[in-house]
Amino acid sequence: MMLIDTHCHLNDEKLLPEADGIIANFPACGIESAICVGYDMPSSEIAAELASKHDRIYAAIGIHPHDAVTADYDKYERLATLSSSQKVVAIGEIGLDYHYDLSPRAIQKGAFREQIELADALGLPIVLHIREAYEDARQILFESRRYLNNGLLLHCYSGSKEFVKVFGELDAYFAFGGAITFNNARHNIESLQAVPRDRLLLETDCPYMTPVPHRGEVNRPEYVALVAKRAAEVLDMSAEDIESMTTENAKRLFIRMK
């Protein structure tokens, strides 16, 4: 059993030139596979291309709330076409981001609802990016509950332990990354401890959110081992148990993964 990085951006310009070498080194780093996540159409195309090229890479494709103003019928049609590949395992990252408000909130909400419905039509789980918008996300998800038939993941979870219980009513999964290694991680640690163990996933969100002791550097998929180590410490589990548990959880949610 090896680790799965459930959210990385090898399609980012900081990592893409090295992507082939990074992936080739996965076995030596104890990584079974990783999900390369799109955030707009160009990055979704690259994620799907990397997944088709590499056995150990899968793709999630979608339009991030920052880019919600670009969402339209033609792009949803293209996402549907890309999803015909068994290497595309989810629609995401989609959701709401009120920290930057790079797209108007009403447009973010519309694109979020539309992609929830698209994912359901395609039989795929959704990967959510929610920042400073948990109450609005809760409302949309519960209103759209009839479309949540294939699972949902709150990536880089930054909500409260109370919201863990709320989203748990939707059988949500929660992914944690480098933030749990930070000195000011009390809030994240409390939320991590509240997540049911069969709903916990690990990620890097590389090249962002670099864990200690590499803060200030470009994050990389192999640093998921540092996230796993810290999660094991917090949950009083062995490294082997956190590895097998989170890998099994990932494969349960992303059913197209081998």
N, C-alpha and C positions, 0 to 999 in steps of 0.2 A: 504494500500500500504506500502511495506517495501523495503529496499535497496537490490540490487544485487551486490555482489562482482564479477566482470566479469573476474578477473584474480587472482587466488591464487594458492599456492603450498602446499596444505595439504599433498602432496606426498613427500615433503622434509623431510629429517631425523630430522630437528629441530621441526617439527610439527606433523609428522605422529604418534608418540606414543600417542599424545593427541587428534588425529583427531576426534574420536567418541564423546568425551566430548565437543570439540569445536563446532561441528555440532549440538549436542543436545541443545546447548545454543543459537543457532541462533535466535529463536523467542524472547527470552528475550533481545537480542541485536538489535532487529529491522531488522534482515536480513531475507529476503525471501528465498534466495538461493545463491549459489556461483558456479563458474566454476573452477574446479581444472584442471590445465594445465600441460600437459606433455612436456618434453624437450628432451627426448631420449626414447628408447623403454622401459626400466624398469619403468621409471616414468610415461609413457603413460599407461602401463599395470596397475599400481597402481591407476592412476586417473580413469580409466575405472572401476576398481574394487570398488573404493569408491563411484562412481556414481551409480553403480548397487546396492550397499548396502544401500544408504541413499537417501531418496526422495528429499532432499534439495540440493543435489550435482549433478552437471553435469560435463562432462569432455570434454576437448579439447586434442587432441592427435597429436603428430608430432615429428619431429627431428629438434632441435635447430641448428642454424648455428655453434655453438661451436662443435657440434657432427656431422656435415655434412659428415665427413670422414667415418662415420659408415653407412651412408644411402646406401641401395641397394634394389634390386627388392624384396627380401624376406621380408624385413622390411616393404616395402610399401604394400605388400600383407597382412601382419599382421595388419597394420593400417586399411586396408580396412575391414578386418574381424571384428576388434573391433568396427568399425564405424557402423556396422549393428545394434548395440544397439541404441535405440532412446534417451538414456541418453548421447550419444556422440554427441556434438552439433557443433563441429568445428575441422578443422585441424590446429594445431598450438601448441607451438609457432614456427613459421618458419620465415626465413628471412636472414638478413645479419648483421654481427657484426665485424666491422673493428677495434674496440678498442683493443680487445685481439688477434684477428686473430688465434684462436685456431685450426681452419681448414683453409687451403689455400683458398684465395678468389675465385679462379676459381671453386673450389669444392663447396664452399658455394653457389655460383650462380647456379650451376647445380642442387643441392639439392633443392634450392628455386624454380626453374622453375618446377622441377619434382613434388614437393608437391602442387604447384598451380594447375597443371594439375590433380593430384590425387584428390584434393578437388572438382574440377569441376566434375570429373567422379562420385564422391560420392554424389554430390548435397549439399555440405557443405560450409559454409563460411570459410575464413582463418583468423587466428590471427597472426599478424606480430610482430616480434622482429627486430627492425632496430636501430642500434647504429653506428653513425659516418659513415653512408653509404646511406644517403637519395638519393643522385643523382643516384647511381647505382640501388637502389631499385625502384626509379621512372622509370628508363629505362626498367627494367625487367617487372614491372607491366604494363606499357603501351604496351610493346611488347607482353605481355601475356593477353591482354585485353579480347580477345575472350573467355578466360577461367574464367573470373571474373563474373560469373553469379549468385553467391549466397552470395555476400557481403564480405567485408574485414574490418578488425579492426586493427588500429595501436595501439598496446598496449603500455602503459607507454610512451606516445608520448613525444618525446624530440626534435622534429624538429621545424623549424621556423614557424611563422605565414604565411609566403609566401608559404611554402610547404603545409600548410593546404588547401590553394586554389588549389594547383596542385593536391593533392590527392582527393580533393573534386570533381574533374572531373571524378573520378572513383566511386563516391558516397561512399567514405570511411567513416567509423566511427573512432572516436578517444577516447581513454581511458586515464584518468589521475588518478594518485595515490598520494602517500605521498609527492612527490617532490613539489607539489603546496603549501604545508604548510611550506616549508623551508624558511629561511631568505633571501637566494639568489635566490628566485624563479621568478624573474622578467621575464626572458625569457619564462618560463613555463606558467606564468600568461598571457603574451601577446598571446601565442598560444591558451590557453584556451579561451580567449575572442574572438578569430577569428573563433572558431569552430561553425558551425550552431547548434542550440540547439537540433535539432532532430537527431544529429549525435554524441552526447556526452554521454560517458559512464564513470562509476567510477570503480575503482579497488584498491586493496592493493598491489598486487605482493608479498604478504607475503610468507616467513618470511623476505623478503628484503624491502627496501625503507620505513622504519617505519616513520609515520608522527609525527610531533610535536604535543604533548609534550613528546612523547615516544621514540624519537631518541636515538639510542644506545641500545634499547631493541629489542627483537624478534618481528617482526610485526605479526599481527593476523587479521583474517577476520573482527572482530568487529570494527577495526579501520577504516573501510570504512566510518563509520559515521563521523569521523574527516575530511576525504577527502570531503565528501558531504557538511559539514559545511563550509569549506573554499571555495568550488566551489560556494555555494550559496552566500557567501559574495562577491566574485569577480564578479559574474554575477547579483548581486542585486536581488536575488530571495529568496523566503521563503524556509525554510527547507522542507516544504510539497511539494512545486512545484518542487524542484530539485530532490526530492525522486521519485515522480510520473513520471517526465519526463525521468529520466535516467533508471528507471525500464521499462517503456514502450519502450524506445529505445533498451534496451537489448533484450527484447522479440521480437521486430521487426527484429533484426539482427539474433538472434539465434532462429530460428523458431521452433526448437524441444523443447524449454522450455515451460512448462505448463503456 
